[in-house]
């Protein structure tokens, strides 16, 4: 990523901008993969807990 001193800023050249966009794309892809894994884990956990509760719910006279 381009370095900028605090007292002076300058525009990026094309090479610096392309390098930044490529790294940002890779980070977004990685973040999307992590998000998919987290959502899948949460969904699987909730589904397992719901399946474990099902026999108890079916015995409830108000529900079953």
Jmol script that loads the backbone (N, CA, C; Angstrom):
load data "model"
ATOM      1  N   UNK A   1       0.855  -1.175   0.000  1.00  0.00           N
ATOM      2  CA  UNK A   1       0.000   0.000   0.000  1.00  0.00           C
ATOM      3  C   UNK A   1       0.895   1.231   0.000  1.00  0.00           C
ATOM      4  N   UNK A   2       0.516   2.255  -0.713  1.00  0.00           N
ATOM      5  CA  UNK A   2       1.355   3.447  -0.779  1.00  0.00           C
ATOM      6  C   UNK A   2       1.516   4.104   0.582  1.00  0.00           C
ATOM      7  N   UNK A   3       2.697   4.616   0.805  1.00  0.00           N
ATOM      8  CA  UNK A   3       2.976   5.326   2.055  1.00  0.00           C
ATOM      9  C   UNK A   3       2.789   6.825   1.830  1.00  0.00           C
ATOM     10  N   UNK A   4       2.177   7.505   2.788  1.00  0.00           N
ATOM     11  CA  UNK A   4       1.970   8.944   2.701  1.00  0.00           C
ATOM     12  C   UNK A   4       2.398   9.545   4.024  1.00  0.00           C
ATOM     13  N   UNK A   5       3.243  10.539   3.961  1.00  0.00           N
ATOM     14  CA  UNK A   5       3.627  11.220   5.201  1.00  0.00           C
ATOM     15  C   UNK A   5       2.449  12.071   5.660  1.00  0.00           C
ATOM     16  N   UNK A   6       2.408  12.353   6.956  1.00  0.00           N
ATOM     17  CA  UNK A   6       1.263  13.069   7.508  1.00  0.00           C
ATOM     18  C   UNK A   6       1.186  14.512   7.027  1.00  0.00           C
ATOM     19  N   UNK A   7       2.295  15.107   6.707  1.00  0.00           N
ATOM     20  CA  UNK A   7       2.279  16.508   6.310  1.00  0.00           C
ATOM     21  C   UNK A   7       2.057  16.709   4.814  1.00  0.00           C
ATOM     22  N   UNK A   8       2.223  15.646   4.030  1.00  0.00           N
ATOM     23  CA  UNK A   8       2.106  15.813   2.584  1.00  0.00           C
ATOM     24  C   UNK A   8       1.438  14.577   1.973  1.00  0.00           C
ATOM     25  N   UNK A   9       0.421  14.777   1.176  1.00  0.00           N
ATOM     26  CA  UNK A   9      -0.236  13.671   0.497  1.00  0.00           C
ATOM     27  C   UNK A   9      -0.089  13.819  -1.008  1.00  0.00           C
ATOM     28  N   UNK A  10      -0.047  12.703  -1.688  1.00  0.00           N
ATOM     29  CA  UNK A  10       0.031  12.759  -3.146  1.00  0.00           C
ATOM     30  C   UNK A  10      -0.862  11.669  -3.724  1.00  0.00           C
ATOM     31  N   UNK A  11      -1.290  11.867  -4.942  1.00  0.00           N
ATOM     32  CA  UNK A  11      -2.154  10.890  -5.593  1.00  0.00           C
ATOM     33  C   UNK A  11      -1.359   9.627  -5.917  1.00  0.00           C
ATOM     34  N   UNK A  12      -2.040   8.498  -5.941  1.00  0.00           N
ATOM     35  CA  UNK A  12      -1.390   7.248  -6.312  1.00  0.00           C
ATOM     36  C   UNK A  12      -1.156   7.239  -7.811  1.00  0.00           C
ATOM     37  N   UNK A  13      -0.120   6.552  -8.209  1.00  0.00           N
ATOM     38  CA  UNK A  13       0.028   6.335  -9.641  1.00  0.00           C
ATOM     39  C   UNK A  13      -0.749   5.071 -10.008  1.00  0.00           C
ATOM     40  N   UNK A  14      -0.821   4.748 -11.282  1.00  0.00           N
ATOM     41  CA  UNK A  14      -1.639   3.615 -11.740  1.00  0.00           C
ATOM     42  C   UNK A  14      -1.158   2.293 -11.137  1.00  0.00           C
ATOM     43  N   UNK A  15       0.148   2.097 -11.068  1.00  0.00           N
ATOM     44  CA  UNK A  15       0.686   0.846 -10.525  1.00  0.00           C
ATOM     45  C   UNK A  15       0.288   0.658  -9.057  1.00  0.00           C
ATOM     46  N   UNK A  16       0.390   1.724  -8.265  1.00  0.00           N
ATOM     47  CA  UNK A  16       0.010   1.642  -6.849  1.00  0.00           C
ATOM     48  C   UNK A  16      -1.486   1.366  -6.702  1.00  0.00           C
ATOM     49  N   UNK A  17      -2.300   1.993  -7.525  1.00  0.00           N
ATOM     50  CA  UNK A  17      -3.745   1.782  -7.449  1.00  0.00           C
ATOM     51  C   UNK A  17      -4.113   0.352  -7.819  1.00  0.00           C
ATOM     52  N   UNK A  18      -3.504  -0.201  -8.854  1.00  0.00           N
ATOM     53  CA  UNK A  18      -3.790  -1.580  -9.258  1.00  0.00           C
ATOM     54  C   UNK A  18      -3.347  -2.557  -8.186  1.00  0.00           C
ATOM     55  N   UNK A  19      -2.184  -2.319  -7.591  1.00  0.00           N
ATOM     56  CA  UNK A  19      -1.701  -3.185  -6.505  1.00  0.00           C
ATOM     57  C   UNK A  19      -2.674  -3.173  -5.330  1.00  0.00           C
ATOM     58  N   UNK A  20      -3.153  -1.990  -4.973  1.00  0.00           N
ATOM     59  CA  UNK A  20      -4.110  -1.893  -3.867  1.00  0.00           C
ATOM     60  C   UNK A  20      -5.405  -2.624  -4.196  1.00  0.00           C
ATOM     61  N   UNK A  21      -5.940  -2.435  -5.409  1.00  0.00           N
ATOM     62  CA  UNK A  21      -7.199  -3.084  -5.777  1.00  0.00           C
ATOM     63  C   UNK A  21      -7.066  -4.600  -5.805  1.00  0.00           C
ATOM     64  N   UNK A  22      -5.938  -5.101  -6.254  1.00  0.00           N
ATOM     65  CA  UNK A  22      -5.739  -6.555  -6.257  1.00  0.00           C
ATOM     66  C   UNK A  22      -5.701  -7.111  -4.845  1.00  0.00           C
ATOM     67  N   UNK A  23      -5.009  -6.425  -3.940  1.00  0.00           N
ATOM     68  CA  UNK A  23      -4.943  -6.919  -2.558  1.00  0.00           C
ATOM     69  C   UNK A  23      -6.309  -6.805  -1.889  1.00  0.00           C
ATOM     70  N   UNK A  24      -7.050  -5.740  -2.179  1.00  0.00           N
ATOM     71  CA  UNK A  24      -8.385  -5.578  -1.582  1.00  0.00           C
ATOM     72  C   UNK A  24      -9.319  -6.675  -2.075  1.00  0.00           C
ATOM     73  N   UNK A  25      -9.205  -7.056  -3.341  1.00  0.00           N
ATOM     74  CA  UNK A  25     -10.044  -8.120  -3.888  1.00  0.00           C
ATOM     75  C   UNK A  25      -9.752  -9.438  -3.180  1.00  0.00           C
ATOM     76  N   UNK A  26      -8.477  -9.729  -2.948  1.00  0.00           N
ATOM     77  CA  UNK A  26      -8.110 -10.964  -2.260  1.00  0.00           C
ATOM     78  C   UNK A  26      -8.644 -10.968  -0.828  1.00  0.00           C
ATOM     79  N   UNK A  27      -8.589  -9.836  -0.170  1.00  0.00           N
ATOM     80  CA  UNK A  27      -9.099  -9.772   1.204  1.00  0.00           C
ATOM     81  C   UNK A  27     -10.608  -9.947   1.236  1.00  0.00           C
ATOM     82  N   UNK A  28     -11.313  -9.368   0.261  1.00  0.00           N
ATOM     83  CA  UNK A  28     -12.772  -9.541   0.212  1.00  0.00           C
ATOM     84  C   UNK A  28     -13.141 -10.995  -0.019  1.00  0.00           C
ATOM     85  N   UNK A  29     -12.395 -11.667  -0.880  1.00  0.00           N
ATOM     86  CA  UNK A  29     -12.661 -13.076  -1.145  1.00  0.00           C
ATOM     87  C   UNK A  29     -12.429 -13.911   0.114  1.00  0.00           C
ATOM     88  N   UNK A  30     -11.349 -13.630   0.817  1.00  0.00           N
ATOM     89  CA  UNK A  30     -11.055 -14.338   2.062  1.00  0.00           C
ATOM     90  C   UNK A  30     -12.157 -14.072   3.092  1.00  0.00           C
ATOM     91  N   UNK A  31     -12.566 -12.815   3.234  1.00  0.00           N
ATOM     92  CA  UNK A  31     -13.614 -12.468   4.198  1.00  0.00           C
ATOM     93  C   UNK A  31     -14.935 -13.146   3.836  1.00  0.00           C
ATOM     94  N   UNK A  32     -15.250 -13.214   2.553  1.00  0.00           N
ATOM     95  CA  UNK A  32     -16.473 -13.889   2.133  1.00  0.00           C
ATOM     96  C   UNK A  32     -16.418 -15.378   2.473  1.00  0.00           C
ATOM     97  N   UNK A  33     -15.262 -15.994   2.297  1.00  0.00           N
ATOM     98  CA  UNK A  33     -15.108 -17.413   2.649  1.00  0.00           C
ATOM     99  C   UNK A  33     -15.289 -17.653   4.137  1.00  0.00           C
ATOM    100  N   UNK A  34     -14.721 -16.785   4.942  1.00  0.00           N
ATOM    101  CA  UNK A  34     -14.877 -16.907   6.399  1.00  0.00           C
ATOM    102  C   UNK A  34     -16.336 -16.727   6.787  1.00  0.00           C
ATOM    103  N   UNK A  35     -17.005 -15.771   6.169  1.00  0.00           N
ATOM    104  CA  UNK A  35     -18.418 -15.538   6.471  1.00  0.00           C
ATOM    105  C   UNK A  35     -19.262 -16.760   6.116  1.00  0.00           C
ATOM    106  N   UNK A  36     -18.989 -17.384   4.987  1.00  0.00           N
ATOM    107  CA  UNK A  36     -19.719 -18.594   4.596  1.00  0.00           C
ATOM    108  C   UNK A  36     -19.505 -19.699   5.624  1.00  0.00           C
ATOM    109  N   UNK A  37     -18.276 -19.879   6.075  1.00  0.00           N
ATOM    110  CA  UNK A  37     -18.008 -20.913   7.080  1.00  0.00           C
ATOM    111  C   UNK A  37     -18.720 -20.626   8.398  1.00  0.00           C
ATOM    112  N   UNK A  38     -18.732 -19.378   8.816  1.00  0.00           N
ATOM    113  CA  UNK A  38     -19.402 -19.018  10.075  1.00  0.00           C
ATOM    114  C   UNK A  38     -20.909 -19.254   9.961  1.00  0.00           C
ATOM    115  N   UNK A  39     -21.509 -18.812   8.869  1.00  0.00           N
ATOM    116  CA  UNK A  39     -22.954 -19.003   8.694  1.00  0.00           C
ATOM    117  C   UNK A  39     -23.291 -20.490   8.626  1.00  0.00           C
ATOM    118  N   UNK A  40     -22.478 -21.251   7.923  1.00  0.00           N
ATOM    119  CA  UNK A  40     -22.723 -22.692   7.836  1.00  0.00           C
ATOM    120  C   UNK A  40     -22.631 -23.346   9.214  1.00  0.00           C
ATOM    121  N   UNK A  41     -21.640 -22.969  10.000  1.00  0.00           N
ATOM    122  CA  UNK A  41     -21.481 -23.534  11.342  1.00  0.00           C
ATOM    123  C   UNK A  41     -22.668 -23.170  12.234  1.00  0.00           C
ATOM    124  N   UNK A  42     -23.095 -21.912  12.177  1.00  0.00           N
ATOM    125  CA  UNK A  42     -24.245 -21.499  12.983  1.00  0.00           C
ATOM    126  C   UNK A  42     -25.506 -22.243  12.560  1.00  0.00           C
ATOM    127  N   UNK A  43     -25.709 -22.391  11.254  1.00  0.00           N
ATOM    128  CA  UNK A  43     -26.881 -23.094  10.751  1.00  0.00           C
ATOM    129  C   UNK A  43     -26.865 -24.562  11.181  1.00  0.00           C
ATOM    130  N   UNK A  44     -25.699 -25.212  11.076  1.00  0.00           N
ATOM    131  CA  UNK A  44     -25.595 -26.622  11.452  1.00  0.00           C
ATOM    132  C   UNK A  44     -25.827 -26.797  12.950  1.00  0.00           C
ATOM    133  N   UNK A  45     -25.303 -25.883  13.753  1.00  0.00           N
ATOM    134  CA  UNK A  45     -25.498 -25.961  15.204  1.00  0.00           C
ATOM    135  C   UNK A  45     -26.967 -25.785  15.557  1.00  0.00           C
ATOM    136  N   UNK A  46     -27.611 -24.797  14.966  1.00  0.00           N
ATOM    137  CA  UNK A  46     -29.032 -24.558  15.253  1.00  0.00           C
ATOM    138  C   UNK A  46     -29.881 -25.748  14.817  1.00  0.00           C
ATOM    139  N   UNK A  47     -29.550 -26.323  13.681  1.00  0.00           N
ATOM    140  CA  UNK A  47     -30.304 -27.475  13.186  1.00  0.00           C
ATOM    141  C   UNK A  47     -30.145 -28.677  14.113  1.00  0.00           C
ATOM    142  N   UNK A  48     -28.926 -28.903  14.610  1.00  0.00           N
ATOM    143  CA  UNK A  48     -28.669 -30.012  15.529  1.00  0.00           C
ATOM    144  C   UNK A  48     -29.419 -29.811  16.842  1.00  0.00           C
ATOM    145  N   UNK A  49     -29.397 -28.581  17.358  1.00  0.00           N
ATOM    146  CA  UNK A  49     -30.109 -28.300  18.608  1.00  0.00           C
ATOM    147  C   UNK A  49     -31.613 -28.445  18.420  1.00  0.00           C
ATOM    148  N   UNK A  50     -32.132 -28.016  17.290  1.00  0.00           N
ATOM    149  CA  UNK A  50     -33.558 -28.146  17.035  1.00  0.00           C
ATOM    150  C   UNK A  50     -33.957 -29.614  16.923  1.00  0.00           C
ATOM    151  N   UNK A  51     -33.121 -30.415  16.295  1.00  0.00           N
ATOM    152  CA  UNK A  51     -33.414 -31.846  16.171  1.00  0.00           C
ATOM    153  C   UNK A  51     -33.388 -32.521  17.536  1.00  0.00           C
ATOM    154  N   UNK A  52     -32.502 -32.074  18.416  1.00  0.00           N
ATOM    155  CA  UNK A  52     -32.428 -32.647  19.754  1.00  0.00           C
ATOM    156  C   UNK A  52     -33.664 -32.283  20.579  1.00  0.00           C
ATOM    157  N   UNK A  53     -34.255 -31.124  20.310  1.00  0.00           N
ATOM    158  CA  UNK A  53     -35.428 -30.681  21.060  1.00  0.00           C
ATOM    159  C   UNK A  53     -36.732 -31.257  20.514  1.00  0.00           C
ATOM    160  N   UNK A  54     -36.719 -31.797  19.321  1.00  0.00           N
ATOM    161  CA  UNK A  54     -37.948 -32.238  18.670  1.00  0.00           C
ATOM    162  C   UNK A  54     -38.739 -33.274  19.479  1.00  0.00           C
ATOM    163  N   UNK A  55     -38.126 -34.341  20.009  1.00  0.00           N
ATOM    164  CA  UNK A  55     -38.928 -35.301  20.782  1.00  0.00           C
ATOM    165  C   UNK A  55     -39.584 -34.653  21.999  1.00  0.00           C
ATOM    166  N   UNK A  56     -38.884 -33.765  22.652  1.00  0.00           N
ATOM    167  CA  UNK A  56     -39.451 -33.087  23.819  1.00  0.00           C
ATOM    168  C   UNK A  56     -40.635 -32.207  23.408  1.00  0.00           C
ATOM    169  N   UNK A  57     -40.530 -31.543  22.273  1.00  0.00           N
ATOM    170  CA  UNK A  57     -41.630 -30.695  21.809  1.00  0.00           C
ATOM    171  C   UNK A  57     -42.847 -31.523  21.402  1.00  0.00           C
ATOM    172  N   UNK A  58     -42.619 -32.693  20.825  1.00  0.00           N
ATOM    173  CA  UNK A  58     -43.732 -33.527  20.391  1.00  0.00           C
ATOM    174  C   UNK A  58     -44.513 -34.105  21.571  1.00  0.00           C
ATOM    175  N   UNK A  59     -43.857 -34.230  22.725  1.00  0.00           N
ATOM    176  CA  UNK A  59     -44.542 -34.726  23.916  1.00  0.00           C
ATOM    177  C   UNK A  59     -45.379 -33.635  24.595  1.00  0.00           C
ATOM    178  N   UNK A  60     -45.148 -32.395  24.278  1.00  0.00           N
ATOM    179  CA  UNK A  60     -45.868 -31.280  24.886  1.00  0.00           C
ATOM    180  C   UNK A  60     -47.317 -31.313  24.395  1.00  0.00           C
ATOM    181  N   UNK A  61     -48.300 -31.359  25.297  1.00  0.00           N
ATOM    182  CA  UNK A  61     -49.712 -31.449  24.867  1.00  0.00           C
ATOM    183  C   UNK A  61     -50.182 -30.224  24.090  1.00  0.00           C
ATOM    184  N   UNK A  62     -49.571 -29.071  24.306  1.00  0.00           N
ATOM    185  CA  UNK A  62     -49.994 -27.863  23.584  1.00  0.00           C
ATOM    186  C   UNK A  62     -49.495 -27.869  22.141  1.00  0.00           C
ATOM    187  N   UNK A  63     -48.398 -28.571  21.898  1.00  0.00           N
ATOM    188  CA  UNK A  63     -47.810 -28.574  20.543  1.00  0.00           C
ATOM    189  C   UNK A  63     -48.136 -29.868  19.834  1.00  0.00           C
ATOM    190  N   UNK A  64     -47.872 -31.008  20.465  1.00  0.00           N
ATOM    191  CA  UNK A  64     -48.040 -32.296  19.810  1.00  0.00           C
ATOM    192  C   UNK A  64     -49.413 -32.767  19.920  1.00  0.00           C
TER     193      UNK A  64
END
end "model"
wireframe off; spacefill off
backbone 0.3
color backbone group
